[in-house]
Amino acid sequence: MKLFAGLGNPGARYASNRHNIGFMAVDRIAADHGFGPWRAKFGAELSEGRLAGEKLVLIKPQGYMNRSGQPVGEAIRFFKQSPADLVVFHDELDLAPGKMRLKQGGGHAGHNGLRSLHDHIGPDYTRVRLGIGHPGHKDKVAPYVLSDFAKSEGDWLEALLTGISDGAEALAAGDGARFANAVALRTNPPRKAKSVTPAPASEAPAAPVEDTRTPLQKLMDRFR
Protein backbone atom coordinates (compact mmCIF):
# COMPACT_ATOMS: atom_id res chain seq x y z
CA MET A 1 0.00 0.00 0.00
CA LYS A 2 1.13 3.56 -0.74
CA LEU A 3 -0.02 7.01 0.29
CA PHE A 4 0.38 9.98 -2.08
CA ALA A 5 -0.03 13.38 -0.40
CA GLY A 6 -0.36 16.61 -2.35
CA LEU A 7 0.44 19.82 -0.51
CA GLY A 8 -1.55 23.02 -0.91
CA ASN A 9 -4.04 25.35 0.71
CA PRO A 10 -7.76 24.51 0.81
CA GLY A 11 -10.56 26.53 -0.78
CA ALA A 12 -11.36 28.12 -4.13
CA ARG A 13 -9.29 31.21 -3.31
CA TYR A 14 -6.05 29.19 -3.51
CA ALA A 15 -7.03 26.52 -6.03
CA SER A 16 -4.95 27.87 -8.94
CA ASN A 17 -1.99 29.14 -6.88
CA ARG A 18 1.54 27.99 -7.63
CA HIS A 19 1.68 26.76 -4.01
CA ASN A 20 -1.15 24.33 -4.85
CA ILE A 21 0.58 22.35 -7.59
CA GLY A 22 0.76 19.40 -5.17
CA PHE A 23 -3.05 19.36 -4.93
CA MET A 24 -3.23 19.60 -8.72
CA ALA A 25 -0.99 16.55 -9.11
CA VAL A 26 -3.07 14.23 -6.91
CA ASP A 27 -6.31 15.60 -8.38
CA ARG A 28 -5.07 14.62 -11.84
CA ILE A 29 -4.10 11.12 -10.69
CA ALA A 30 -7.54 10.64 -9.10
CA ALA A 31 -9.38 11.84 -12.20
CA ASP A 32 -7.33 9.91 -14.76
CA HIS A 33 -7.18 6.61 -12.88
CA GLY A 34 -10.78 6.29 -11.72
CA PHE A 35 -10.27 6.82 -7.99
CA GLY A 36 -13.21 7.06 -5.61
CA PRO A 37 -14.82 10.36 -4.56
CA TRP A 38 -12.95 12.62 -2.16
CA ARG A 39 -14.13 12.28 1.44
CA ALA A 40 -13.25 14.16 4.60
CA LYS A 41 -11.16 12.31 7.21
CA PHE A 42 -8.33 13.24 9.62
CA GLY A 43 -8.64 16.93 8.65
CA ALA A 44 -7.86 16.04 5.05
CA GLU A 45 -9.60 14.93 1.87
CA LEU A 46 -8.93 11.30 0.90
CA SER A 47 -9.55 9.36 -2.29
CA GLU A 48 -8.85 5.66 -2.63
CA GLY A 49 -8.09 3.49 -5.64
CA ARG A 50 -5.64 0.94 -6.99
CA LEU A 51 -2.44 1.34 -8.98
CA ALA A 52 0.19 -1.27 -9.82
CA GLY A 53 -2.14 -3.89 -8.32
CA GLU A 54 -2.07 -2.33 -4.85
CA LYS A 55 -4.23 0.00 -2.82
CA LEU A 56 -3.31 3.68 -3.03
CA VAL A 57 -4.67 6.49 -0.85
CA LEU A 58 -4.48 10.08 -2.09
CA ILE A 59 -4.39 12.77 0.60
CA LYS A 60 -4.98 16.53 0.46
CA PRO A 61 -4.48 18.10 3.93
CA GLN A 62 -7.13 20.76 4.60
CA GLY A 63 -5.49 22.65 7.45
CA TYR A 64 -3.42 25.00 5.23
CA MET A 65 0.15 24.42 4.13
CA ASN A 66 1.85 24.97 7.49
CA ARG A 67 -0.42 22.37 9.14
CA SER A 68 -0.02 19.59 6.58
CA GLY A 69 1.84 17.22 8.89
CA GLN A 70 -0.87 16.34 11.39
CA PRO A 71 -3.50 14.93 8.95
CA VAL A 72 -0.86 13.08 6.95
CA GLY A 73 0.55 11.59 10.16
CA GLU A 74 -2.92 10.48 11.27
CA ALA A 75 -3.56 8.82 7.90
CA ILE A 76 -0.24 6.95 8.07
CA ARG A 77 -1.04 5.63 11.52
CA PHE A 78 -4.63 4.73 10.64
CA PHE A 79 -3.57 2.67 7.62
CA LYS A 80 -0.70 1.14 9.63
CA GLN A 81 1.96 2.35 7.23
CA SER A 82 5.30 4.11 7.73
CA PRO A 83 6.78 7.32 6.32
CA ALA A 84 8.66 5.12 3.82
CA ASP A 85 5.27 4.35 2.21
CA LEU A 86 4.50 8.05 1.69
CA VAL A 87 5.12 10.12 -1.46
CA VAL A 88 4.62 13.89 -1.17
CA PHE A 89 4.02 16.21 -4.14
CA HIS A 90 5.00 19.83 -3.52
CA ASP A 91 6.01 23.06 -5.23
CA GLU A 92 9.74 23.73 -5.56
CA LEU A 93 11.15 27.24 -5.95
CA ASP A 94 14.66 25.98 -6.72
CA LEU A 95 13.61 24.14 -9.88
CA ALA A 96 12.80 25.77 -13.20
CA PRO A 97 9.11 25.81 -14.12
CA GLY A 98 7.97 22.41 -15.41
CA LYS A 99 10.94 20.46 -14.07
CA MET A 100 10.50 17.50 -11.74
CA ARG A 101 12.91 15.80 -9.38
CA LEU A 102 12.49 12.86 -7.03
CA LYS A 103 14.14 13.03 -3.64
CA GLN A 104 14.27 10.55 -0.77
CA GLY A 105 14.49 12.08 2.69
CA GLY A 106 16.50 15.20 3.42
CA GLY A 107 15.73 18.63 4.85
CA HIS A 108 12.68 20.82 4.36
CA ALA A 109 14.60 23.82 2.89
CA GLY A 110 12.20 26.24 4.55
CA HIS A 111 9.09 24.86 2.84
CA ASN A 112 6.28 25.25 5.39
CA GLY A 113 4.45 22.11 4.30
CA LEU A 114 7.55 19.96 4.52
CA ARG A 115 8.51 21.56 7.82
CA SER A 116 5.17 20.49 9.26
CA LEU A 117 5.59 16.96 7.91
CA HIS A 118 9.02 16.74 9.51
CA ASP A 119 7.52 17.78 12.85
CA HIS A 120 4.90 15.01 12.72
CA ILE A 121 6.47 12.08 10.84
CA GLY A 122 10.16 12.88 10.35
CA PRO A 123 12.07 13.24 7.05
CA ASP A 124 12.04 9.66 5.75
CA TYR A 125 9.50 9.97 2.93
CA THR A 126 9.75 10.44 -0.83
CA ARG A 127 9.27 13.89 -2.33
CA VAL A 128 8.19 14.74 -5.86
CA ARG A 129 9.59 18.24 -6.28
CA LEU A 130 7.61 20.20 -8.87
CA GLY A 131 9.43 23.23 -10.23
CA ILE A 132 7.62 26.56 -10.27
CA GLY A 133 10.70 28.80 -10.58
CA HIS A 134 11.86 31.57 -8.25
CA PRO A 135 10.68 35.21 -8.37
CA GLY A 136 14.27 36.41 -7.97
CA HIS A 137 14.24 37.82 -4.43
CA LYS A 138 13.25 36.26 -1.12
CA ASP A 139 10.91 39.17 -0.31
CA LYS A 140 8.82 38.27 -3.36
CA VAL A 141 8.45 34.58 -2.54
CA ALA A 142 5.23 34.73 -0.50
CA PRO A 143 3.17 36.75 -3.01
CA TYR A 144 4.66 34.70 -5.85
CA VAL A 145 3.69 31.27 -4.52
CA LEU A 146 0.26 32.54 -3.45
CA SER A 147 -0.53 33.92 -6.90
CA ASP A 148 -2.15 31.98 -9.71
CA PHE A 149 -0.24 30.42 -12.57
CA ALA A 150 -0.16 32.76 -15.55
CA LYS A 151 -1.95 31.76 -18.75
CA SER A 152 1.43 31.61 -20.45
CA GLU A 153 2.42 28.81 -18.05
CA GLY A 154 -0.53 26.64 -19.02
CA ASP A 155 1.31 24.49 -21.57
CA TRP A 156 4.17 23.37 -19.33
CA LEU A 157 1.83 22.92 -16.36
CA GLU A 158 -0.48 20.65 -18.37
CA ALA A 159 2.47 18.64 -19.72
CA LEU A 160 3.86 18.17 -16.20
CA LEU A 161 0.54 17.05 -14.70
CA THR A 162 -0.10 14.69 -17.61
CA GLY A 163 3.36 13.16 -17.19
CA ILE A 164 2.75 12.66 -13.47
CA SER A 165 -0.49 10.85 -14.25
CA ASP A 166 1.21 8.75 -16.93
CA GLY A 167 3.88 7.64 -14.48
CA ALA A 168 1.73 7.27 -11.37
CA GLU A 169 1.54 3.50 -11.62
CA ALA A 170 5.34 3.24 -11.82
CA LEU A 171 5.70 5.55 -8.81
CA ALA A 172 3.23 3.44 -6.82
CA ALA A 173 5.29 0.36 -7.69
CA GLY A 174 8.45 2.05 -6.42
CA ASP A 175 10.00 2.46 -9.87
CA GLY A 176 11.25 6.03 -9.68
CA ALA A 177 13.26 5.82 -12.90
CA ARG A 178 10.25 4.76 -14.95
CA PHE A 179 8.14 7.48 -13.32
CA ALA A 180 10.74 10.13 -14.16
CA ASN A 181 10.91 8.87 -17.73
CA ALA A 182 7.13 9.16 -18.12
CA VAL A 183 7.26 12.77 -16.94
CA ALA A 184 10.20 13.56 -19.23
CA LEU A 185 8.37 12.18 -22.26
CA ARG A 186 5.67 14.80 -21.69
CA THR A 187 7.79 17.74 -20.59
CA ASN A 188 10.72 17.12 -22.97
CA PRO A 189 9.32 15.04 -25.85
CA PRO A 190 11.90 13.71 -28.32
CA ARG A 191 12.22 15.77 -31.43
CA LYS A 192 10.85 14.26 -34.61
CA ALA A 193 13.45 13.53 -37.27
CA LYS A 194 13.14 15.78 -40.28
CA SER A 195 11.72 13.97 -43.26
CA VAL A 196 14.08 13.87 -46.24
CA THR A 197 12.64 13.90 -49.73
CA PRO A 198 14.50 11.32 -51.80
CA ALA A 199 16.33 12.67 -54.81
CA PRO A 200 14.58 11.78 -58.09
CA ALA A 201 16.02 8.72 -59.71
CA SER A 202 18.00 9.45 -62.87
CA GLU A 203 16.04 8.70 -65.98
CA ALA A 204 16.94 5.45 -67.66
CA PRO A 205 18.05 5.78 -71.31
CA ALA A 206 15.19 5.31 -73.75
CA ALA A 207 15.00 1.90 -75.32
CA PRO A 208 15.96 1.90 -79.01
CA VAL A 209 13.00 1.97 -81.37
CA GLU A 210 12.82 -1.03 -83.64
CA ASP A 211 13.12 -0.11 -87.38
CA THR A 212 10.20 -1.83 -89.12
CA ARG A 213 10.80 -0.41 -92.60
CA THR A 214 11.18 -2.80 -95.53
CA PRO A 215 14.47 -2.79 -97.49
CA LEU A 216 12.73 -0.96 -100.34
CA GLN A 217 11.45 1.77 -97.96
CA LYS A 218 14.90 2.16 -96.47
CA LEU A 219 16.38 2.64 -99.96
CA MET A 220 13.72 5.14 -100.96
CA ASP A 221 14.27 7.12 -97.70
CA ARG A 222 17.96 7.43 -98.50
CA PHE A 223 17.22 9.42 -101.68
CA ARG A 224 14.58 11.71 -100.25
RATALIN-V661812 format. One record per residue. N is the residue number from 0. SS is DSSP state (h for helix, s for strand, l for the rest). D_FIRST is the distance of its C-alpha to the first C-alpha in Angstrom with 1 decimal. Layout:
n=N ss=SS d_first=D_FIRST
n=N ss=SS d_first=D_FIRST
//
This chain:
n=0 ss=l d_first=0.0
n=1 ss=s d_first=3.8
n=2 ss=s d_first=7.0
n=3 ss=s d_first=10.2
n=4 ss=s d_first=13.4
n=5 ss=s d_first=16.8
n=6 ss=l d_first=19.8
n=7 ss=l d_first=23.1
n=8 ss=l d_first=25.7
n=9 ss=l d_first=25.7
n=10 ss=l d_first=28.6
n=11 ss=h d_first=30.6
n=12 ss=h d_first=32.7
n=13 ss=h d_first=30.0
n=14 ss=l d_first=28.1
n=15 ss=l d_first=29.7
n=16 ss=s d_first=30.0
n=17 ss=h d_first=29.0
n=18 ss=h d_first=27.1
n=19 ss=h d_first=24.8
n=20 ss=h d_first=23.6
n=21 ss=h d_first=20.1
n=22 ss=h d_first=20.2
n=23 ss=h d_first=21.7
n=24 ss=h d_first=18.9
n=25 ss=h d_first=16.1
n=26 ss=h d_first=18.8
n=27 ss=h d_first=19.5
n=28 ss=h d_first=16.0
n=29 ss=h d_first=15.9
n=30 ss=h d_first=19.4
n=31 ss=h d_first=19.2
n=32 ss=l d_first=16.2
n=33 ss=l d_first=17.1
n=34 ss=l d_first=14.7
n=35 ss=l d_first=16.0
n=36 ss=l d_first=18.6
n=37 ss=l d_first=18.2
n=38 ss=s d_first=18.8
n=39 ss=s d_first=19.9
n=40 ss=s d_first=18.1
n=41 ss=l d_first=18.4
n=42 ss=l d_first=20.9
n=43 ss=s d_first=18.6
n=44 ss=s d_first=17.8
n=45 ss=s d_first=14.4
n=46 ss=s d_first=13.6
n=47 ss=s d_first=10.8
n=48 ss=s d_first=10.5
n=49 ss=s d_first=9.0
n=50 ss=s d_first=9.4
n=51 ss=l d_first=9.9
n=52 ss=l d_first=9.4
n=53 ss=s d_first=5.8
n=54 ss=s d_first=5.1
n=55 ss=s d_first=5.8
n=56 ss=s d_first=8.0
n=57 ss=s d_first=11.2
n=58 ss=s d_first=13.5
n=59 ss=s d_first=17.3
n=60 ss=s d_first=19.1
n=61 ss=l d_first=22.4
n=62 ss=l d_first=24.5
n=63 ss=l d_first=25.8
n=64 ss=h d_first=24.8
n=65 ss=h d_first=26.1
n=66 ss=h d_first=24.2
n=67 ss=h d_first=20.7
n=68 ss=h d_first=19.5
n=69 ss=h d_first=19.9
n=70 ss=h d_first=17.8
n=71 ss=h d_first=14.8
n=72 ss=h d_first=15.4
n=73 ss=h d_first=15.7
n=74 ss=h d_first=12.4
n=75 ss=h d_first=10.7
n=76 ss=h d_first=12.9
n=77 ss=h d_first=12.5
n=78 ss=l d_first=8.8
n=79 ss=l d_first=9.7
n=80 ss=l d_first=7.8
n=81 ss=l d_first=10.2
n=82 ss=h d_first=11.8
n=83 ss=h d_first=10.8
n=84 ss=h d_first=7.2
n=85 ss=s d_first=9.4
n=86 ss=s d_first=11.4
n=87 ss=s d_first=14.7
n=88 ss=s d_first=17.2
n=89 ss=s d_first=20.7
n=90 ss=s d_first=24.4
n=91 ss=s d_first=26.2
n=92 ss=l d_first=30.0
n=93 ss=l d_first=30.6
n=94 ss=l d_first=29.4
n=95 ss=l d_first=31.7
n=96 ss=l d_first=30.8
n=97 ss=l d_first=28.3
n=98 ss=l d_first=27.1
n=99 ss=s d_first=23.5
n=100 ss=s d_first=22.5
n=101 ss=s d_first=19.3
n=102 ss=s d_first=19.6
n=103 ss=s d_first=17.8
n=104 ss=l d_first=19.1
n=105 ss=l d_first=22.7
n=106 ss=l d_first=24.9
n=107 ss=l d_first=24.8
n=108 ss=l d_first=28.1
n=109 ss=l d_first=29.3
n=110 ss=l d_first=26.6
n=111 ss=h d_first=26.6
n=112 ss=h d_first=23.0
n=113 ss=h d_first=21.8
n=114 ss=h d_first=24.5
n=115 ss=h d_first=23.1
n=116 ss=h d_first=19.5
n=117 ss=h d_first=21.3
n=118 ss=h d_first=23.2
n=119 ss=h d_first=20.3
n=120 ss=h d_first=17.5
n=121 ss=l d_first=19.4
n=122 ss=l d_first=19.3
n=123 ss=l d_first=16.5
n=124 ss=l d_first=14.1
n=125 ss=s d_first=14.3
n=126 ss=s d_first=16.9
n=127 ss=s d_first=17.9
n=128 ss=s d_first=21.5
n=129 ss=s d_first=23.3
n=130 ss=s d_first=27.1
n=131 ss=l d_first=29.5
n=132 ss=l d_first=32.5
n=133 ss=l d_first=34.7
n=134 ss=l d_first=37.7
n=135 ss=l d_first=39.9
n=136 ss=l d_first=40.7
n=137 ss=h d_first=38.6
n=138 ss=h d_first=40.7
n=139 ss=h d_first=39.4
n=140 ss=h d_first=35.7
n=141 ss=h d_first=35.1
n=142 ss=h d_first=37.0
n=143 ss=h d_first=35.5
n=144 ss=h d_first=31.8
n=145 ss=l d_first=32.7
n=146 ss=l d_first=34.6
n=147 ss=s d_first=33.5
n=148 ss=l d_first=32.9
n=149 ss=l d_first=36.3
n=150 ss=h d_first=36.9
n=151 ss=h d_first=37.7
n=152 ss=h d_first=34.1
n=153 ss=h d_first=32.7
n=154 ss=h d_first=32.7
n=155 ss=h d_first=30.6
n=156 ss=h d_first=28.2
n=157 ss=h d_first=27.6
n=158 ss=h d_first=27.2
n=159 ss=h d_first=24.7
n=160 ss=h d_first=22.5
n=161 ss=h d_first=22.9
n=162 ss=h d_first=21.9
n=163 ss=h d_first=18.7
n=164 ss=h d_first=17.9
n=165 ss=h d_first=19.1
n=166 ss=h d_first=16.8
n=167 ss=h d_first=13.6
n=168 ss=h d_first=12.2
n=169 ss=h d_first=13.4
n=170 ss=h d_first=11.9
n=171 ss=h d_first=8.3
n=172 ss=l d_first=9.3
n=173 ss=l d_first=10.8
n=174 ss=l d_first=14.3
n=175 ss=h d_first=16.0
n=176 ss=h d_first=19.4
n=177 ss=h d_first=18.7
n=178 ss=h d_first=17.3
n=179 ss=h d_first=20.5
n=180 ss=h d_first=22.6
n=181 ss=h d_first=21.5
n=182 ss=h d_first=22.4
n=183 ss=h d_first=25.6
n=184 ss=h d_first=26.7
n=185 ss=h d_first=26.9
n=186 ss=h d_first=28.3
n=187 ss=l d_first=30.6
n=188 ss=l d_first=31.3
n=189 ss=l d_first=33.6
n=190 ss=l d_first=37.2
n=191 ss=l d_first=39.0
n=192 ss=l d_first=41.9
n=193 ss=l d_first=45.2
n=194 ss=l d_first=46.9
n=195 ss=l d_first=50.3
n=196 ss=l d_first=53.2
n=197 ss=l d_first=55.0
n=198 ss=l d_first=58.6
n=199 ss=l d_first=61.0
n=200 ss=l d_first=62.4
n=201 ss=l d_first=66.1
n=202 ss=l d_first=68.5
n=203 ss=l d_first=70.0
n=204 ss=l d_first=73.8
n=205 ss=l d_first=75.5
n=206 ss=l d_first=76.8
n=207 ss=l d_first=80.6
n=208 ss=l d_first=82.4
n=209 ss=l d_first=84.6
n=210 ss=l d_first=88.4
n=211 ss=l d_first=89.7
n=212 ss=l d_first=93.2
n=213 ss=l d_first=96.2
n=214 ss=h d_first=98.6
n=215 ss=h d_first=101.1
n=216 ss=h d_first=98.6
n=217 ss=h d_first=97.6
n=218 ss=h d_first=101.3
n=219 ss=h d_first=102.0
n=220 ss=h d_first=99.0
n=221 ss=h d_first=100.4
n=222 ss=l d_first=103.6
n=223 ss=l d_first=102.0
//
